[in-house]
Amino acid sequence: MGTSLVKFSRDTARDVKQVARGWRWGRRPQVPRSAEPYVIPKETSVFPTRWARTPAAIAVREVLQKGALNSVLRWEVNPQVSGLDSLLKLNGPALIVANHSSHLDTPLVLCTLPDGMRRKTAVAAAADYFFDTWWRATASAIVFNTFPIERRGGKLSSTPGDLLADGWNVVVFPEGTRSPDGWMERFRMGAAYLAVEHGVPVIPVGIKGSFAAMPRGRGWPVPGRPTVAVRYGDPLMPAEGENAREFAPKISAAVSALLDEESTTWWEARRRVASGTSPSQSGPDAARWRRVWESTAPIKPAASKRRAWK
Ligand SMILES: CCCCCCCCCCCCCCCC(=O)OC[C@@H](O)COP(=O)(O)O
């Protein structure tokens, strides 16, 4: 009994001493004098691209796109474009929505659009990737008429809406990133949201072969002038009262159908759409090498001489 009381008081004394040692008696500030105040970082520095749509910039871009980009692209790859007649059904600005697996995709879309439409087309580009340095931002804005968008969620900027209202077509890659293996990935909601919000049609585009021609990690197309297919589809318009969540799957289905059409025929792809048996364009559930192997099957270039009559 006596010993436990002694032990108790000894323990208590030690505890009190320990607390006293840690006690801030003088109440001096705990922050070192060298510390600097914490400033909350600014949201994102928005790079202005309005200048890229002034008449002077448009004139420079025309020279760059027609004189350089188009020639270099067609020298390095063989773009095979189909479905351009679908664009005749437009009578105002549209969202041009394509699958994305290569840096070639933007030049391919721009260089296959009819000139009049190309001149009036802007491209939504990842802010973190294309707008990370001033020179990359300036170059992509002047050549491709890009404007920055945040791809990791967040608030959708007002730029695409303003551009559509100003009569610009806007290219969007709803996957948000280049496909790692050439197969189509999940589409995000942004494009559907813009179409619904601004009542503009979506032109679906299926691009096949750009992964094989210049996958992620390559800075220049592979040698051999590979054929790359760009297939435009009929405009899709959100139905009366339809919301983005309902409209979004129709956009990805349309791009999938175009890719299916590219690997089969128009007739077969149409029949599969009608019967709801369009194959998924997300590729086989297999090892990476097999997925890449299947997605990079060479595209047969169309016969150079098309004959209507045998
Ligand atoms: C033969 C010609 C070769 C020309 C190379 C052209 C360089 C392409 C510049 C395209 C500028 C616009 C691209 C907008 C689309 C976009 O922003 O997609 C994101 C990805 O891309 C990059 O992110 P990630 O795939 O995640 O690395």
The ligand as an SDF file (V2000), in Angstrom:
LIG
                    3D

 27 26  0  0  0  0  0  0  0  0999 V2000
    3.6810   15.2490  -89.1900 C   0  0  0  0  0  0  0  0  0  0  0  0
    3.1550   16.3030  -88.3140 C   0  0  0  0  0  0  0  0  0  0  0  0
    3.4080   16.0760  -86.8460 C   0  0  0  0  0  0  0  0  0  0  0  0
    2.7520   17.1730  -86.0920 C   0  0  0  0  0  0  0  0  0  0  0  0
    2.7190   17.0580  -84.6090 C   0  0  0  0  0  0  0  0  0  0  0  0
    1.6450   17.9460  -84.1270 C   0  0  0  0  0  0  0  0  0  0  0  0
    1.5810   18.2860  -82.6740 C   0  0  0  0  0  0  0  0  0  0  0  0
    0.1570   18.2330  -82.2110 C   0  0  0  0  0  0  0  0  0  0  0  0
   -0.3860   19.4110  -81.5260 C   0  0  0  0  0  0  0  0  0  0  0  0
   -1.8360   19.2570  -81.2440 C   0  0  0  0  0  0  0  0  0  0  0  0
   -2.4070   20.3170  -80.3750 C   0  0  0  0  0  0  0  0  0  0  0  0
   -3.7910   20.0880  -79.8580 C   0  0  0  0  0  0  0  0  0  0  0  0
   -4.0920   18.8260  -79.1380 C   0  0  0  0  0  0  0  0  0  0  0  0
   -5.3370   18.8740  -78.3580 C   0  0  0  0  0  0  0  0  0  0  0  0
   -5.7710   17.5970  -77.7040 C   0  0  0  0  0  0  0  0  0  0  0  0
   -5.2640   17.3740  -76.3350 C   0  0  0  0  0  0  0  0  0  0  0  0
   -5.0040   18.2390  -75.5620 O   0  0  0  0  0  0  0  0  0  0  0  0
   -5.1350   16.0730  -75.9650 O   0  0  0  0  0  0  0  0  0  0  0  0
   -4.2680   15.7530  -74.8950 C   0  0  0  0  0  0  0  0  0  0  0  0
   -3.0890   14.9550  -75.3400 C   0  0  0  0  0  0  0  0  0  0  0  0
   -2.7660   15.1270  -76.6770 O   0  0  0  0  0  0  0  0  0  0  0  0
   -1.8860   15.1630  -74.5110 C   0  0  0  0  0  0  0  0  0  0  0  0
   -2.0540   14.5250  -73.3120 O   0  0  0  0  0  0  0  0  0  0  0  0
   -1.6020   13.0020  -73.0210 P   0  0  0  0  0  0  0  0  0  0  0  0
   -2.1010   12.1380  -74.1190 O   0  0  0  0  0  0  0  0  0  0  0  0
   -2.2580   12.6790  -71.7120 O   0  0  0  0  0  0  0  0  0  0  0  0
   -0.1100   13.0100  -72.9810 O   0  0  0  0  0  0  0  0  0  0  0  0
  1  2  1  0
  2  3  1  0
  3  4  1  0
  4  5  1  0
  5  6  1  0
  6  7  1  0
  7  8  1  0
  8  9  1  0
  9 10  1  0
 10 11  1  0
 11 12  1  0
 12 13  1  0
 13 14  1  0
 14 15  1  0
 15 16  1  0
 16 17  2  0
 16 18  1  0
 18 19  1  0
 19 20  1  0
 20 21  1  0
 20 22  1  0
 22 23  1  0
 23 24  1  0
 24 25  2  0
 24 26  1  0
 24 27  1  0
M  END
$$$$
